[in-house]
Amino acid sequence: MSISILTLSICCGLIVLSLVSSMMNPLFIVPKNKNNDTEDESKSPLHPLAVIVLVNDNIDILERNIPLFLEQEYEPGYQIIIVANEGDTLADDLMKRYQDHKSLKSTFIPKTSRYISREKLGVTLGVKAARHEWCILVDALCYPKSRYWLSEMSKQCTDSHNLVVGYCNYADGTKAYRLFTRMRHFAYIWRDAIKGVPYASNNSNLAFRKSDFINNEGYRGNLECIRGEYDFIVNKFALKNKTGVVTSKEGSLIESVPTDKQWHRRQIFYIHSRKFMKHGTWHQVLSTTDTVLLHLTWIASMAAIVIAAFLQNWILLISAILAILINVCWRTLTGRKVAALLHTDVPTWQIIPLELSSIWHALADKIYYHRANPYDFTCHKL
């Protein structure tokens, strides 16, 4: 059977498209050292830490989680600052029950705050109340996976870093797509940190320097955005090659299973916040390119299979099937490896379907966002 130049070109194009698509995947990460969290451990002494816990009307969950923060085994010592709304009697009661713990203190967000989101004001008050240089920002919905969480995070709180991003996984019972989305988003953060400067953070597990926050006027420049308190810290303060990443199981947090309302609010608030962040356009281009190449690979390969079968062009048929296999195997293996590194329970067989469905979830989120009231995202209401 003679092979035309056109057939060879199409076959090569399909294989190249599949390879490029696989490499554009944010999960295409092969760390040089799985335990990169500990690479600076011997270079700097461990520092005392201040843990800022944002209550956000979740005092009932914090009441269940607070013992896990207080039982941390960390020799240099640490301080826990509970940030609640003024007049929150449940928060007052909680502090009274733990008044014997000298490392635990609270601060309250005044009811009269205007022109700044209450979440960002809460972070600012928490940072100012911190006695130590290194602060770790967490949400009341989260709890440490082990009593060595602070020890693992502190290994990256070195003189060579000004930010440390840790992983925060969802609890058992969370939908697979939501587990996968958080893992995929963190993969972008991880890759950007390895290359130099991370873009944002989708995790409630973030360490930063108090001096950076105070000297650079905290959230000035994005005060009107109601949410994005973690994203803006990374986007504003991250310096080139100055971000540590903690991926160990002991250094991670677990977040309660999100309700549908919590999940959708987080997604649409992120769509709004990224408009105000540096490198937002470039990050969106990378994400869109990955999605387009993934679907283009499948569409082109499936079309080639149909045409090849009709024309009985077996070379083209084999090439199209090979392109799909390369894409499926490579993306599945890399996704499985990242899931293992981050201890995320995403079924291996669901990785490809979850990737393919991401475009429809993203489209739904954008529809939700554009249909929402613009004043829902800002505290500057005219």
HUNOR-V868357 format. One record per helix or strand of 2 or more residues. SS is the DSSP state (a for helix, b for strand). FROM is the first residue (numbers start at 1). TO is the last residue. If there is no record, write none. Layout:
ss & from & to
SS & FROM & TO
SS & FROM & TO
This chain:
ss & from & to
a & 5 & 24
a & 36 & 38
b & 49 & 54
a & 59 & 70
b & 78 & 85
a & 89 & 97
b & 104 & 109
a & 118 & 129
b & 134 & 139
b & 142 & 144
a & 149 & 154
b & 163 & 166
b & 168 & 170
a & 176 & 195
b & 205 & 209
a & 210 & 215
a & 229 & 237
b & 243 & 246
b & 253 & 255
a & 260 & 276
a & 280 & 311
a & 314 & 341
a & 348 & 371
a & 374 & 377
